[in-house]
Amino acid sequence: MNLDLTGKRALVCGSTQGIGRSSAIELALLGAEITLLARNEDKLKEVLQELPSNQNQKHHYLIADFQDQLQLKLIINEYLTNNQIDILVNNTGGPTGGQAIDAGTDEFINAFNMHLVCNQILVQAVSPGMKKNKFGRIINIISTSVKTPLKGLGVSNTIRGAVASWAKTLALELGPFGITVNNVLPGFTMTGRLQSIISSIAERENKTKEEVKIDMINTIPAGRIADSNEVAAAIAFLASPAASYINGINLPVDGGKTPSL
């Protein structure tokens, strides 16, 4: 099985923590050169030092805030004047919780911009080079909510579904150029976002955080919460040459929790 990413460059968004950070490390282990993208330069520098490397790997970082789409577009286009991106990992922190019926329209618009619009900006920037080289991997880290909506995450459920449909459409359009577009759907994964969700549920339901965590684990056939490295392994596989005929899928990495097929 060919998992070698030597000579490929991966742009990993939201890569200073959680699944984004783990994905950058995993891709580097397979030989890819990494470009980290996030808004906190100090954290970017820390992760840059953590990335595995050999004498042929040169890792970089870009500073951008997804709340400023114009800035993002300028930064990525400037970077691509002298660099090629072969693998794009779209990853952005999820919207705040709450029921859809209670959400303001501004919450939907902001989430749409940060997730779908920013993804579109990046894909439009990197896809010409991928088409030229007849190789490209676009991997979107979204949520199992695209298969089964999650209670208390109304805005997230809505926007994640939009991203999934967008990605499936791109898979049809870009497939003939050797570019695959796939979505990875993490289940409960021990990240800062999950810890925040646990805290919110504990406060709302007058439970301890440990009780909330146990409730979550009881819904997972695997009997545990995932580590971010396990989700990153799925992302790295989809980025590899071995996954060249996998296109347009939603891949749950959730220990069997999602009840749908």
ROSEPA-109429 format. One record per residue: x, y, z of N, C-alpha, C in turn; residue in one letter; residue number from 0. Coordinates in nm, 2 decimals. Example, Ala and Ser with C-alpha at 12.3 -4.5 7.8 and 13.67 -1.06 7.14 Angstrom:
2
<<1.32,-0.57,0.78>,<1.23,-0.45,0.78>,<1.32,-0.33,0.78>,a,0>
<<1.28,-0.22,0.71>,<1.37,-0.11,0.71>,<1.29,0.00,0.79>,s,1>
# end
This chain:
261
<<0.08,-0.12,0.00>,<0.00,0.00,0.00>,<0.09,0.12,0.00>,m,0>
<<0.06,0.22,-0.09>,<0.14,0.34,-0.10>,<0.08,0.45,-0.02>,n,1>
<<0.15,0.48,0.09>,<0.11,0.59,0.18>,<0.21,0.70,0.17>,l,2>
<<0.31,0.69,0.08>,<0.42,0.79,0.08>,<0.37,0.92,0.03>,d,3>
<<0.40,1.03,0.11>,<0.36,1.16,0.06>,<0.49,1.25,0.04>,l,4>
<<0.60,1.18,0.02>,<0.72,1.26,-0.01>,<0.71,1.34,-0.13>,t,5>
<<0.75,1.47,-0.12>,<0.74,1.56,-0.23>,<0.60,1.63,-0.24>,g,6>
<<0.51,1.60,-0.15>,<0.38,1.66,-0.15>,<0.37,1.77,-0.04>,k,7>
<<0.30,1.88,-0.07>,<0.28,1.98,0.03>,<0.14,1.99,0.08>,r,8>
<<0.12,1.99,0.21>,<-0.02,1.99,0.26>,<-0.04,2.12,0.34>,a,9>
<<-0.15,2.18,0.31>,<-0.20,2.30,0.38>,<-0.30,2.25,0.48>,l,10>
<<-0.27,2.27,0.61>,<-0.36,2.22,0.72>,<-0.41,2.34,0.80>,v,11>
<<-0.55,2.36,0.79>,<-0.61,2.47,0.86>,<-0.64,2.44,1.00>,c,12>
<<-0.65,2.54,1.09>,<-0.68,2.52,1.23>,<-0.58,2.42,1.29>,g,13>
<<-0.45,2.44,1.26>,<-0.35,2.33,1.29>,<-0.27,2.36,1.42>,s,14>
<<-0.32,2.45,1.50>,<-0.25,2.47,1.63>,<-0.30,2.39,1.74>,t,15>
<<-0.40,2.31,1.72>,<-0.46,2.23,1.83>,<-0.55,2.12,1.78>,q,16>
<<-0.58,2.03,1.86>,<-0.68,1.93,1.83>,<-0.65,1.84,1.71>,g,17>
<<-0.76,1.82,1.63>,<-0.75,1.73,1.51>,<-0.66,1.80,1.40>,i,18>
<<-0.66,1.93,1.39>,<-0.58,2.00,1.29>,<-0.43,1.98,1.32>,g,19>
<<-0.39,1.99,1.44>,<-0.25,1.97,1.48>,<-0.21,1.83,1.46>,r,20>
<<-0.29,1.73,1.50>,<-0.26,1.59,1.49>,<-0.25,1.56,1.34>,s,21>
<<-0.34,1.61,1.26>,<-0.33,1.59,1.11>,<-0.20,1.63,1.05>,s,22>
<<-0.16,1.75,1.09>,<-0.03,1.81,1.04>,<0.08,1.71,1.08>,a,23>
<<0.09,1.67,1.20>,<0.19,1.57,1.24>,<0.19,1.44,1.16>,i,24>
<<0.07,1.39,1.15>,<0.05,1.26,1.08>,<0.09,1.27,0.93>,e,25>
<<0.06,1.38,0.87>,<0.09,1.40,0.73>,<0.24,1.41,0.71>,l,26>
<<0.31,1.48,0.81>,<0.45,1.50,0.81>,<0.52,1.37,0.83>,a,27>
<<0.47,1.28,0.91>,<0.52,1.14,0.93>,<0.52,1.06,0.80>,l,28>
<<0.43,1.09,0.71>,<0.42,1.02,0.58>,<0.51,1.09,0.48>,l,29>
<<0.58,1.19,0.52>,<0.67,1.25,0.42>,<0.63,1.39,0.37>,g,30>
<<0.51,1.43,0.39>,<0.46,1.56,0.34>,<0.53,1.68,0.40>,a,31>
<<0.55,1.78,0.32>,<0.59,1.91,0.37>,<0.46,1.99,0.41>,e,32>
<<0.46,2.05,0.53>,<0.34,2.10,0.59>,<0.34,2.26,0.59>,i,33>
<<0.23,2.31,0.55>,<0.21,2.45,0.58>,<0.09,2.47,0.67>,t,34>
<<0.12,2.51,0.79>,<0.02,2.53,0.90>,<-0.05,2.66,0.87>,l,35>
<<-0.18,2.66,0.90>,<-0.26,2.79,0.89>,<-0.35,2.81,1.01>,l,36>
<<-0.33,2.92,1.08>,<-0.42,2.95,1.19>,<-0.40,3.10,1.22>,a,37>
<<-0.46,3.15,1.33>,<-0.45,3.29,1.35>,<-0.35,3.33,1.46>,r,38>
<<-0.31,3.23,1.54>,<-0.22,3.26,1.66>,<-0.08,3.23,1.62>,n,39>
<<0.01,3.33,1.60>,<0.14,3.30,1.55>,<0.23,3.23,1.65>,e,40>
<<0.21,3.26,1.78>,<0.29,3.19,1.88>,<0.26,3.04,1.88>,d,41>
<<0.14,3.00,1.87>,<0.10,2.86,1.87>,<0.15,2.80,1.74>,k,42>
<<0.14,2.87,1.63>,<0.19,2.82,1.51>,<0.34,2.78,1.51>,l,43>
<<0.41,2.87,1.58>,<0.56,2.85,1.59>,<0.58,2.72,1.68>,k,44>
<<0.50,2.70,1.78>,<0.52,2.59,1.87>,<0.49,2.46,1.79>,e,45>
<<0.38,2.45,1.71>,<0.35,2.33,1.64>,<0.46,2.31,1.53>,v,46>
<<0.50,2.42,1.47>,<0.61,2.40,1.36>,<0.73,2.33,1.42>,l,47>
<<0.76,2.35,1.54>,<0.88,2.28,1.60>,<0.85,2.14,1.64>,q,48>
<<0.72,2.10,1.65>,<0.68,1.97,1.68>,<0.67,1.88,1.56>,e,49>
<<0.67,1.93,1.44>,<0.65,1.86,1.32>,<0.77,1.77,1.29>,l,50>
<<0.75,1.64,1.26>,<0.86,1.55,1.22>,<0.91,1.60,1.09>,p,51>
<<1.04,1.59,1.07>,<1.10,1.63,0.95>,<1.23,1.56,0.92>,s,52>
<<1.27,1.55,0.79>,<1.40,1.50,0.75>,<1.46,1.61,0.67>,n,53>
<<1.58,1.58,0.61>,<1.65,1.68,0.55>,<1.58,1.74,0.42>,q,54>
<<1.48,1.66,0.37>,<1.41,1.70,0.25>,<1.28,1.78,0.28>,n,55>
<<1.24,1.78,0.41>,<1.11,1.84,0.44>,<1.13,1.99,0.49>,q,56>
<<1.06,2.08,0.44>,<1.06,2.22,0.49>,<0.92,2.26,0.52>,k,57>
<<0.89,2.29,0.64>,<0.76,2.32,0.69>,<0.75,2.47,0.71>,h,58>
<<0.63,2.52,0.68>,<0.60,2.67,0.69>,<0.47,2.69,0.77>,h,59>
<<0.44,2.82,0.79>,<0.31,2.85,0.85>,<0.26,2.98,0.79>,y,60>
<<0.13,3.00,0.79>,<0.06,3.12,0.74>,<-0.03,3.16,0.86>,l,61>
<<-0.04,3.30,0.87>,<-0.13,3.35,0.98>,<-0.25,3.41,0.91>,i,62>
<<-0.37,3.36,0.95>,<-0.50,3.41,0.89>,<-0.61,3.39,0.98>,a,63>
<<-0.71,3.48,0.98>,<-0.83,3.46,1.07>,<-0.94,3.44,0.97>,d,64>
<<-1.02,3.33,0.99>,<-1.13,3.30,0.90>,<-1.24,3.39,0.91>,f,65>
<<-1.24,3.48,1.01>,<-1.34,3.58,1.02>,<-1.32,3.70,0.92>,q,66>
<<-1.20,3.70,0.86>,<-1.17,3.80,0.76>,<-1.14,3.73,0.63>,d,67>
<<-1.24,3.71,0.54>,<-1.23,3.63,0.42>,<-1.14,3.70,0.32>,q,68>
<<-1.14,3.84,0.31>,<-1.05,3.91,0.22>,<-0.91,3.89,0.26>,l,69>
<<-0.87,3.89,0.39>,<-0.74,3.87,0.43>,<-0.69,3.73,0.39>,q,70>
<<-0.78,3.63,0.41>,<-0.75,3.49,0.38>,<-0.72,3.48,0.23>,l,71>
<<-0.80,3.54,0.15>,<-0.78,3.53,0.01>,<-0.65,3.59,-0.04>,k,72>
<<-0.61,3.70,0.02>,<-0.49,3.77,-0.02>,<-0.37,3.69,0.03>,l,73>
<<-0.38,3.63,0.15>,<-0.26,3.55,0.20>,<-0.24,3.43,0.12>,i,74>
<<-0.35,3.35,0.09>,<-0.33,3.22,0.02>,<-0.28,3.25,-0.12>,i,75>
<<-0.33,3.35,-0.19>,<-0.29,3.38,-0.33>,<-0.15,3.42,-0.33>,n,76>
<<-0.11,3.50,-0.24>,<0.03,3.55,-0.23>,<0.13,3.43,-0.21>,e,77>
<<0.09,3.34,-0.12>,<0.17,3.22,-0.09>,<0.18,3.13,-0.21>,y,78>
<<0.08,3.12,-0.29>,<0.08,3.03,-0.41>,<0.16,3.08,-0.53>,l,79>
<<0.20,3.21,-0.52>,<0.28,3.26,-0.63>,<0.42,3.19,-0.64>,t,80>
<<0.46,3.13,-0.52>,<0.59,3.06,-0.52>,<0.58,2.92,-0.46>,n,81>
<<0.46,2.87,-0.43>,<0.44,2.74,-0.37>,<0.32,2.67,-0.43>,n,82>
<<0.33,2.54,-0.42>,<0.23,2.45,-0.47>,<0.16,2.37,-0.35>,q,83>
<<0.03,2.36,-0.35>,<-0.04,2.28,-0.25>,<-0.10,2.16,-0.32>,i,84>
<<-0.07,2.04,-0.26>,<-0.12,1.92,-0.32>,<-0.23,1.86,-0.23>,d,85>
<<-0.23,1.90,-0.11>,<-0.33,1.84,-0.01>,<-0.38,1.96,0.07>,i,86>
<<-0.51,1.97,0.07>,<-0.58,2.08,0.15>,<-0.66,2.01,0.26>,l,87>
<<-0.64,2.04,0.38>,<-0.72,2.00,0.49>,<-0.80,2.11,0.55>,v,88>
<<-0.93,2.12,0.52>,<-1.01,2.23,0.57>,<-1.06,2.19,0.71>,n,89>
<<-1.03,2.28,0.80>,<-1.07,2.25,0.94>,<-1.09,2.38,1.02>,n,90>
<<-1.21,2.40,1.07>,<-1.24,2.52,1.15>,<-1.32,2.49,1.27>,t,91>
<<-1.29,2.56,1.38>,<-1.37,2.53,1.50>,<-1.52,2.55,1.48>,g,92>
<<-1.60,2.47,1.54>,<-1.74,2.47,1.52>,<-1.81,2.58,1.59>,g,93>
<<-1.93,2.62,1.54>,<-2.01,2.72,1.59>,<-2.05,2.69,1.74>,p,94>
<<-2.09,2.80,1.81>,<-2.14,2.78,1.95>,<-2.27,2.69,1.95>,t,95>
<<-2.29,2.63,2.06>,<-2.41,2.54,2.07>,<-2.54,2.62,2.09>,g,96>
<<-2.65,2.54,2.10>,<-2.78,2.60,2.11>,<-2.88,2.55,2.01>,g,97>
<<-3.01,2.56,2.03>,<-3.11,2.51,1.94>,<-3.11,2.60,1.81>,q,98>
<<-3.14,2.54,1.70>,<-3.15,2.62,1.57>,<-3.26,2.73,1.58>,a,99>
<<-3.37,2.69,1.65>,<-3.48,2.79,1.65>,<-3.45,2.91,1.73>,i,100>
<<-3.35,2.91,1.82>,<-3.31,3.02,1.90>,<-3.20,3.10,1.84>,d,101>
<<-3.14,3.05,1.73>,<-3.02,3.12,1.68>,<-3.06,3.24,1.60>,a,102>
<<-2.98,3.34,1.61>,<-3.00,3.46,1.53>,<-2.95,3.44,1.39>,g,103>
<<-3.00,3.51,1.29>,<-2.96,3.50,1.15>,<-2.81,3.53,1.14>,t,104>
<<-2.75,3.62,1.22>,<-2.61,3.65,1.21>,<-2.53,3.53,1.25>,d,105>
<<-2.58,3.44,1.34>,<-2.50,3.32,1.37>,<-2.49,3.23,1.25>,e,106>
<<-2.59,3.22,1.18>,<-2.59,3.13,1.06>,<-2.49,3.19,0.95>,f,107>
<<-2.50,3.32,0.93>,<-2.42,3.39,0.83>,<-2.28,3.38,0.87>,i,108>
<<-2.24,3.40,1.00>,<-2.10,3.40,1.04>,<-2.05,3.26,1.02>,n,109>
<<-2.12,3.16,1.06>,<-2.08,3.02,1.05>,<-2.06,2.98,0.90>,a,110>
<<-2.16,3.02,0.82>,<-2.15,2.99,0.68>,<-2.02,3.05,0.62>,f,111>
<<-1.99,3.18,0.65>,<-1.87,3.24,0.60>,<-1.74,3.17,0.65>,n,112>
<<-1.74,3.14,0.78>,<-1.61,3.08,0.83>,<-1.59,2.93,0.78>,m,113>
<<-1.70,2.86,0.76>,<-1.68,2.72,0.71>,<-1.69,2.71,0.56>,h,114>
<<-1.80,2.74,0.50>,<-1.81,2.71,0.36>,<-1.74,2.81,0.27>,l,115>
<<-1.76,2.94,0.30>,<-1.70,3.05,0.22>,<-1.54,3.04,0.23>,v,116>
<<-1.49,3.02,0.34>,<-1.34,3.01,0.36>,<-1.29,2.89,0.29>,c,117>
<<-1.36,2.78,0.30>,<-1.33,2.66,0.23>,<-1.32,2.68,0.08>,n,118>
<<-1.42,2.75,0.03>,<-1.43,2.78,-0.11>,<-1.32,2.87,-0.16>,q,119>
<<-1.28,2.97,-0.08>,<-1.17,3.05,-0.11>,<-1.04,2.97,-0.13>,i,120>
<<-1.02,2.88,-0.04>,<-0.90,2.80,-0.04>,<-0.90,2.70,-0.16>,l,121>
<<-1.01,2.64,-0.18>,<-1.02,2.54,-0.29>,<-1.00,2.61,-0.43>,v,122>
<<-1.06,2.73,-0.44>,<-1.04,2.80,-0.57>,<-0.89,2.84,-0.59>,q,123>
<<-0.82,2.87,-0.48>,<-0.68,2.91,-0.49>,<-0.59,2.79,-0.52>,a,124>
<<-0.62,2.67,-0.46>,<-0.52,2.56,-0.48>,<-0.56,2.47,-0.59>,v,125>
<<-0.68,2.47,-0.64>,<-0.72,2.37,-0.74>,<-0.65,2.39,-0.88>,s,126>
<<-0.62,2.51,-0.92>,<-0.56,2.52,-1.05>,<-0.42,2.44,-1.05>,p,127>
<<-0.35,2.45,-0.95>,<-0.22,2.38,-0.94>,<-0.24,2.23,-0.93>,g,128>
<<-0.34,2.19,-0.86>,<-0.38,2.04,-0.85>,<-0.42,1.99,-0.99>,m,129>
<<-0.50,2.07,-1.06>,<-0.54,2.02,-1.20>,<-0.42,2.01,-1.29>,k,130>
<<-0.32,2.10,-1.28>,<-0.21,2.10,-1.36>,<-0.12,1.98,-1.34>,k,131>
<<-0.11,1.94,-1.21>,<-0.03,1.82,-1.17>,<-0.11,1.69,-1.17>,n,132>
<<-0.24,1.70,-1.20>,<-0.32,1.57,-1.20>,<-0.32,1.50,-1.07>,k,133>
<<-0.31,1.58,-0.96>,<-0.31,1.52,-0.83>,<-0.36,1.62,-0.73>,f,134>
<<-0.45,1.58,-0.65>,<-0.50,1.67,-0.54>,<-0.58,1.60,-0.44>,g,135>
<<-0.57,1.64,-0.32>,<-0.66,1.58,-0.21>,<-0.72,1.70,-0.13>,r,136>
<<-0.85,1.70,-0.13>,<-0.92,1.80,-0.05>,<-1.00,1.73,0.06>,i,137>
<<-0.97,1.75,0.18>,<-1.03,1.68,0.29>,<-1.09,1.78,0.39>,i,138>
<<-1.22,1.76,0.41>,<-1.29,1.86,0.50>,<-1.32,1.78,0.63>,n,139>
<<-1.28,1.84,0.74>,<-1.31,1.79,0.87>,<-1.44,1.85,0.92>,i,140>
<<-1.55,1.77,0.92>,<-1.68,1.83,0.96>,<-1.74,1.76,1.08>,i,141>
<<-1.84,1.69,1.07>,<-1.91,1.63,1.18>,<-2.00,1.52,1.14>,s,142>
<<-2.02,1.42,1.24>,<-2.12,1.32,1.21>,<-2.26,1.37,1.20>,t,143>
<<-2.28,1.50,1.23>,<-2.41,1.56,1.22>,<-2.46,1.57,1.08>,s,144>
<<-2.38,1.55,0.98>,<-2.43,1.54,0.84>,<-2.50,1.42,0.81>,v,145>
<<-2.49,1.32,0.90>,<-2.57,1.19,0.89>,<-2.68,1.19,0.99>,k,146>
<<-2.66,1.24,1.11>,<-2.76,1.24,1.21>,<-2.74,1.37,1.29>,t,147>
<<-2.83,1.47,1.28>,<-2.82,1.60,1.35>,<-2.80,1.57,1.50>,p,148>
<<-2.71,1.65,1.56>,<-2.68,1.64,1.70>,<-2.76,1.74,1.78>,l,149>
<<-2.82,1.69,1.89>,<-2.90,1.78,1.98>,<-2.82,1.90,2.03>,k,150>
<<-2.88,2.02,2.03>,<-2.81,2.13,2.09>,<-2.70,2.19,2.01>,g,151>
<<-2.69,2.15,1.88>,<-2.59,2.21,1.79>,<-2.66,2.25,1.66>,l,152>
<<-2.77,2.33,1.67>,<-2.85,2.37,1.56>,<-2.78,2.44,1.44>,g,153>
<<-2.70,2.54,1.48>,<-2.62,2.61,1.37>,<-2.52,2.52,1.31>,v,154>
<<-2.45,2.45,1.39>,<-2.35,2.35,1.34>,<-2.41,2.25,1.25>,s,155>
<<-2.52,2.19,1.29>,<-2.58,2.09,1.21>,<-2.61,2.14,1.07>,n,156>
<<-2.67,2.26,1.07>,<-2.71,2.33,0.94>,<-2.59,2.35,0.85>,t,157>
<<-2.49,2.41,0.90>,<-2.37,2.45,0.82>,<-2.29,2.33,0.78>,i,158>
<<-2.27,2.23,0.87>,<-2.20,2.11,0.84>,<-2.26,2.04,0.72>,r,159>
<<-2.40,2.04,0.72>,<-2.47,1.98,0.61>,<-2.44,2.05,0.48>,g,160>
<<-2.43,2.18,0.48>,<-2.41,2.26,0.36>,<-2.27,2.23,0.31>,a,161>
<<-2.17,2.22,0.40>,<-2.03,2.19,0.36>,<-2.03,2.05,0.30>,v,162>
<<-2.10,1.95,0.35>,<-2.10,1.82,0.30>,<-2.15,1.81,0.15>,a,163>
<<-2.26,1.89,0.13>,<-2.32,1.89,-0.01>,<-2.23,1.97,-0.10>,s,164>
<<-2.16,2.07,-0.06>,<-2.07,2.15,-0.14>,<-1.95,2.05,-0.18>,w,165>
<<-1.90,1.97,-0.08>,<-1.79,1.88,-0.11>,<-1.83,1.78,-0.21>,a,166>
<<-1.95,1.72,-0.19>,<-1.99,1.62,-0.29>,<-2.00,1.67,-0.43>,k,167>
<<-2.05,1.80,-0.44>,<-2.05,1.86,-0.57>,<-1.91,1.88,-0.63>,t,168>
<<-1.82,1.93,-0.55>,<-1.68,1.94,-0.59>,<-1.62,1.81,-0.64>,l,169>
<<-1.65,1.70,-0.57>,<-1.60,1.57,-0.60>,<-1.64,1.53,-0.75>,a,170>
<<-1.76,1.57,-0.79>,<-1.80,1.54,-0.92>,<-1.73,1.63,-1.02>,l,171>
<<-1.70,1.76,-0.98>,<-1.64,1.85,-1.08>,<-1.49,1.83,-1.09>,e,172>
<<-1.43,1.79,-0.98>,<-1.28,1.79,-0.98>,<-1.22,1.65,-1.00>,l,173>
<<-1.31,1.55,-0.99>,<-1.27,1.41,-1.00>,<-1.19,1.38,-1.13>,g,174>
<<-1.24,1.43,-1.25>,<-1.17,1.41,-1.37>,<-1.03,1.46,-1.38>,p,175>
<<-0.99,1.54,-1.29>,<-0.85,1.60,-1.29>,<-0.76,1.53,-1.19>,f,176>
<<-0.80,1.41,-1.13>,<-0.72,1.34,-1.04>,<-0.72,1.40,-0.90>,g,177>
<<-0.83,1.48,-0.87>,<-0.85,1.54,-0.74>,<-0.96,1.48,-0.67>,i,178>
<<-0.94,1.43,-0.55>,<-1.05,1.38,-0.47>,<-1.09,1.48,-0.36>,t,179>
<<-1.22,1.47,-0.33>,<-1.28,1.56,-0.23>,<-1.36,1.47,-0.13>,v,180>
<<-1.31,1.46,-0.01>,<-1.38,1.38,0.09>,<-1.40,1.45,0.22>,n,181>
<<-1.49,1.40,0.30>,<-1.52,1.46,0.43>,<-1.49,1.35,0.54>,n,182>
<<-1.43,1.40,0.64>,<-1.40,1.31,0.76>,<-1.50,1.37,0.87>,v,183>
<<-1.57,1.27,0.93>,<-1.67,1.31,1.03>,<-1.63,1.26,1.17>,l,184>
<<-1.56,1.34,1.25>,<-1.52,1.29,1.38>,<-1.64,1.28,1.47>,p,185>
<<-1.64,1.17,1.55>,<-1.74,1.16,1.66>,<-1.68,1.23,1.78>,g,186>
<<-1.72,1.18,1.90>,<-1.66,1.24,2.02>,<-1.51,1.22,2.03>,f,187>
<<-1.44,1.33,2.02>,<-1.29,1.33,2.02>,<-1.24,1.42,2.12>,t,188>
<<-1.15,1.38,2.20>,<-1.10,1.46,2.31>,<-1.02,1.58,2.27>,m,189>
<<-1.09,1.69,2.24>,<-1.03,1.82,2.19>,<-1.08,1.93,2.29>,t,190>
<<-1.03,2.05,2.27>,<-1.08,2.16,2.35>,<-1.23,2.19,2.32>,g,191>
<<-1.27,2.16,2.20>,<-1.41,2.19,2.17>,<-1.50,2.09,2.24>,r,192>
<<-1.46,1.96,2.25>,<-1.54,1.86,2.32>,<-1.55,1.90,2.47>,l,193>
<<-1.43,1.94,2.52>,<-1.43,1.98,2.67>,<-1.52,2.09,2.69>,q,194>
<<-1.53,2.19,2.60>,<-1.62,2.30,2.62>,<-1.77,2.25,2.61>,s,195>
<<-1.80,2.16,2.52>,<-1.93,2.11,2.51>,<-1.97,2.03,2.64>,i,196>
<<-1.88,1.95,2.69>,<-1.90,1.88,2.82>,<-1.93,1.98,2.93>,i,197>
<<-1.86,2.09,2.94>,<-1.88,2.19,3.04>,<-2.02,2.25,3.03>,s,198>
<<-2.06,2.28,2.91>,<-2.19,2.34,2.88>,<-2.30,2.25,2.92>,s,199>
<<-2.29,2.12,2.88>,<-2.39,2.02,2.92>,<-2.40,2.00,3.07>,i,200>
<<-2.28,2.00,3.13>,<-2.28,1.98,3.28>,<-2.35,2.09,3.35>,a,201>
<<-2.33,2.21,3.30>,<-2.39,2.33,3.37>,<-2.54,2.33,3.34>,e,202>
<<-2.58,2.30,3.22>,<-2.72,2.30,3.18>,<-2.80,2.19,3.25>,r,203>
<<-2.74,2.07,3.27>,<-2.81,1.96,3.32>,<-2.78,1.93,3.47>,e,204>
<<-2.70,2.03,3.53>,<-2.66,2.01,3.67>,<-2.60,1.88,3.70>,n,205>
<<-2.50,1.85,3.62>,<-2.42,1.72,3.63>,<-2.27,1.76,3.65>,k,206>
<<-2.19,1.66,3.69>,<-2.05,1.68,3.69>,<-2.00,1.66,3.55>,t,207>
<<-1.88,1.71,3.52>,<-1.82,1.69,3.39>,<-1.80,1.54,3.36>,k,208>
<<-1.76,1.47,3.47>,<-1.73,1.33,3.46>,<-1.86,1.25,3.43>,e,209>
<<-1.97,1.29,3.49>,<-2.10,1.22,3.46>,<-2.14,1.24,3.31>,e,210>
<<-2.12,1.37,3.26>,<-2.15,1.39,3.12>,<-2.06,1.31,3.03>,v,211>
<<-1.93,1.30,3.06>,<-1.84,1.22,2.98>,<-1.88,1.07,2.98>,k,212>
<<-1.92,1.02,3.09>,<-1.97,0.88,3.10>,<-2.09,0.86,3.02>,i,213>
<<-2.18,0.96,3.02>,<-2.30,0.95,2.94>,<-2.27,0.94,2.79>,d,214>
<<-2.17,1.02,2.75>,<-2.12,1.02,2.61>,<-2.06,0.88,2.57>,m,215>
<<-1.98,0.83,2.66>,<-1.91,0.70,2.64>,<-2.01,0.59,2.62>,i,216>
<<-2.12,0.60,2.70>,<-2.22,0.49,2.69>,<-2.29,0.49,2.56>,n,217>
<<-2.28,0.59,2.48>,<-2.35,0.59,2.35>,<-2.25,0.54,2.24>,t,218>
<<-2.13,0.51,2.27>,<-2.03,0.47,2.17>,<-2.00,0.32,2.18>,i,219>
<<-2.03,0.24,2.07>,<-2.00,0.10,2.08>,<-1.85,0.07,2.12>,p,220>
<<-1.76,0.15,2.07>,<-1.62,0.13,2.11>,<-1.59,0.15,2.26>,a,221>
<<-1.68,0.21,2.33>,<-1.67,0.23,2.47>,<-1.57,0.33,2.52>,g,222>
<<-1.53,0.42,2.43>,<-1.44,0.53,2.47>,<-1.45,0.65,2.38>,r,223>
<<-1.39,0.76,2.42>,<-1.38,0.88,2.34>,<-1.25,0.87,2.26>,i,224>
<<-1.25,0.91,2.14>,<-1.14,0.90,2.05>,<-1.03,1.00,2.09>,a,225>
<<-0.90,0.97,2.05>,<-0.79,1.06,2.05>,<-0.78,1.13,1.92>,d,226>
<<-0.74,1.25,1.91>,<-0.73,1.32,1.79>,<-0.64,1.25,1.69>,s,227>
<<-0.54,1.18,1.73>,<-0.45,1.11,1.64>,<-0.52,1.00,1.56>,n,228>
<<-0.63,0.95,1.62>,<-0.71,0.84,1.55>,<-0.78,0.90,1.43>,e,229>
<<-0.84,1.02,1.45>,<-0.90,1.09,1.34>,<-0.80,1.14,1.23>,v,230>
<<-0.68,1.18,1.28>,<-0.58,1.22,1.19>,<-0.53,1.11,1.10>,a,231>
<<-0.53,0.99,1.15>,<-0.49,0.87,1.07>,<-0.58,0.85,0.95>,a,232>
<<-0.71,0.87,0.97>,<-0.80,0.86,0.86>,<-0.78,0.97,0.76>,a,233>
<<-0.75,1.09,0.81>,<-0.73,1.20,0.72>,<-0.60,1.18,0.64>,i,234>
<<-0.50,1.13,0.70>,<-0.37,1.10,0.63>,<-0.39,0.99,0.53>,a,235>
<<-0.47,0.89,0.56>,<-0.49,0.78,0.45>,<-0.56,0.84,0.33>,f,236>
<<-0.67,0.92,0.35>,<-0.74,0.98,0.24>,<-0.65,1.08,0.16>,l,237>
<<-0.54,1.13,0.22>,<-0.45,1.22,0.15>,<-0.35,1.14,0.07>,a,238>
<<-0.34,1.01,0.09>,<-0.23,0.93,0.03>,<-0.26,0.88,-0.11>,s,239>
<<-0.16,0.83,-0.18>,<-0.19,0.77,-0.31>,<-0.28,0.65,-0.31>,p,240>
<<-0.27,0.58,-0.19>,<-0.35,0.46,-0.18>,<-0.50,0.49,-0.18>,a,241>
<<-0.54,0.61,-0.16>,<-0.69,0.65,-0.15>,<-0.73,0.72,-0.28>,a,242>
<<-0.66,0.69,-0.39>,<-0.69,0.76,-0.52>,<-0.83,0.74,-0.58>,s,243>
<<-0.89,0.63,-0.54>,<-1.02,0.60,-0.60>,<-1.13,0.62,-0.50>,y,244>
<<-1.10,0.68,-0.39>,<-1.20,0.72,-0.29>,<-1.24,0.86,-0.31>,i,245>
<<-1.36,0.89,-0.35>,<-1.40,1.03,-0.38>,<-1.54,1.06,-0.35>,n,246>
<<-1.57,1.17,-0.28>,<-1.70,1.21,-0.25>,<-1.77,1.14,-0.14>,g,247>
<<-1.69,1.10,-0.04>,<-1.75,1.02,0.07>,<-1.76,1.10,0.20>,i,248>
<<-1.85,1.06,0.29>,<-1.85,1.11,0.43>,<-1.80,0.99,0.51>,n,249>
<<-1.69,1.01,0.57>,<-1.63,0.90,0.65>,<-1.64,0.93,0.80>,l,250>
<<-1.73,0.86,0.87>,<-1.74,0.87,1.02>,<-1.62,0.81,1.08>,p,251>
<<-1.56,0.88,1.18>,<-1.45,0.82,1.26>,<-1.51,0.84,1.41>,v,252>
<<-1.59,0.75,1.45>,<-1.67,0.77,1.57>,<-1.69,0.65,1.66>,d,253>
<<-1.61,0.55,1.64>,<-1.63,0.43,1.72>,<-1.76,0.35,1.70>,g,254>
<<-1.83,0.38,1.59>,<-1.95,0.31,1.57>,<-2.08,0.38,1.62>,g,255>
<<-2.06,0.51,1.67>,<-2.18,0.57,1.73>,<-2.29,0.61,1.64>,k,256>
<<-2.25,0.66,1.51>,<-2.36,0.71,1.42>,<-2.45,0.60,1.39>,t,257>
<<-2.58,0.62,1.41>,<-2.68,0.51,1.39>,<-2.72,0.48,1.24>,p,258>
<<-2.69,0.57,1.15>,<-2.72,0.56,1.01>,<-2.62,0.49,0.94>,s,259>
<<-2.65,0.44,0.82>,<-2.55,0.37,0.73>,<-2.45,0.47,0.68>,l,260>
# end
